[in-house]
Amino acid sequence: MNAKLWLCVLMGVLVAHIAVIFIVGNIRTSGKPPPKSPEPNFETRTRIFTNTEGKTMKIVHEFTVETELAPPSVLEKLPRPPTSDASRTAAPAAAN
């Protein structure tokens, strides 16, 4: 057999394997319910400041995002972070 024929056979086998993998993956996920969309965890506020003549002087856009990085039960077990007073009073170690 020549090299072109071998290349065609190998490419056909590769495409067939990829197709089987995609079909099996699609069958596995078809029985699962779709994932729930997350609730929005942000708020937006806009404040408009005007002067006494009614002219807009400043517009402030405020975005608040609330993200829970870990469940509260895990956070309770962690040590408290150091306060800023303790970090100022601690003397740095001298490197000799």
C-alpha positions as CSV (number, residue, x, y, z in Angstrom):
1,M,0.0,0.0,0.0
2,N,1.2,3.5,-0.6
3,A,1.6,6.3,1.9
4,K,-1.4,8.3,0.7
5,L,-3.7,5.3,1.3
6,W,-2.3,4.8,4.8
7,L,-2.8,8.5,5.5
8,C,-6.5,8.3,4.4
9,V,-7.1,5.3,6.5
10,L,-5.5,6.8,9.6
11,M,-7.5,10.1,9.1
12,G,-10.7,8.1,8.7
13,V,-10.1,6.1,11.9
14,L,-9.3,9.4,13.8
15,V,-12.5,11.1,12.6
16,A,-14.5,8.0,13.6
17,H,-13.0,7.9,17.1
18,I,-13.7,11.6,17.6
19,A,-17.3,11.2,16.4
20,V,-17.9,8.3,18.8
21,I,-16.4,10.4,21.7
22,F,-18.7,13.3,21.0
23,I,-21.8,11.0,20.6
24,V,-21.1,9.3,24.0
25,G,-20.5,12.6,25.7
26,N,-23.8,14.0,24.3
27,I,-25.7,10.9,25.5
28,R,-24.2,11.3,29.0
29,T,-25.2,15.0,29.4
30,S,-28.7,14.7,27.8
31,G,-30.1,13.0,30.9
32,K,-28.9,15.7,33.3
33,P,-31.0,18.8,34.0
34,P,-29.6,22.0,32.7
35,P,-27.6,24.0,35.3
36,K,-29.4,26.7,37.3
37,S,-28.5,30.2,36.3
38,P,-26.9,32.0,39.3
39,E,-28.8,34.8,40.9
40,P,-27.3,38.2,40.3
41,N,-24.9,39.2,43.1
42,F,-24.5,42.9,42.2
43,E,-26.4,46.1,42.5
44,T,-26.0,49.4,40.6
45,R,-26.8,52.9,41.8
46,T,-26.6,56.2,40.0
47,R,-26.5,59.5,41.9
48,I,-26.8,62.8,40.0
49,F,-25.7,66.0,41.8
50,T,-27.1,69.3,40.5
51,N,-26.3,72.9,41.5
52,T,-29.0,75.5,42.5
53,E,-29.6,76.4,38.9
54,G,-30.5,72.8,38.0
55,K,-27.3,72.1,36.0
56,T,-25.9,68.6,36.4
57,M,-22.5,68.9,38.1
58,K,-21.6,65.3,38.9
59,I,-22.8,61.8,38.1
60,V,-21.7,59.0,40.3
61,H,-22.2,55.4,39.2
62,E,-21.8,52.9,42.1
63,F,-21.5,49.1,41.6
64,T,-21.7,46.8,44.6
65,V,-20.7,43.1,44.1
66,E,-21.2,40.5,46.8
67,T,-19.2,37.3,46.4
68,E,-19.1,34.4,48.8
69,L,-15.7,32.9,48.5
70,A,-16.3,30.1,51.0
71,P,-19.2,28.9,53.1
72,P,-19.5,30.5,56.5
73,S,-18.8,27.3,58.3
74,V,-15.3,27.2,56.7
75,L,-14.7,30.9,57.4
76,E,-15.4,30.4,61.1
77,K,-12.5,27.8,61.4
78,L,-9.9,30.2,59.9
79,P,-7.8,32.4,62.2
80,R,-8.6,36.1,62.3
81,P,-6.5,38.3,60.1
82,P,-4.0,40.6,61.9
83,T,-5.2,44.1,62.6
84,S,-3.4,47.2,61.3
85,D,-2.4,48.3,64.8
86,A,-0.5,45.0,65.4
87,S,1.4,45.3,62.1
88,R,2.5,48.9,62.9
89,T,3.8,48.1,66.4
90,A,5.7,44.9,65.4
91,A,9.4,45.7,64.8
92,P,10.8,44.3,61.5
93,A,13.5,41.8,61.9
94,A,17.0,43.1,61.1
95,A,18.9,41.1,58.6
96,N,22.6,40.8,59.5
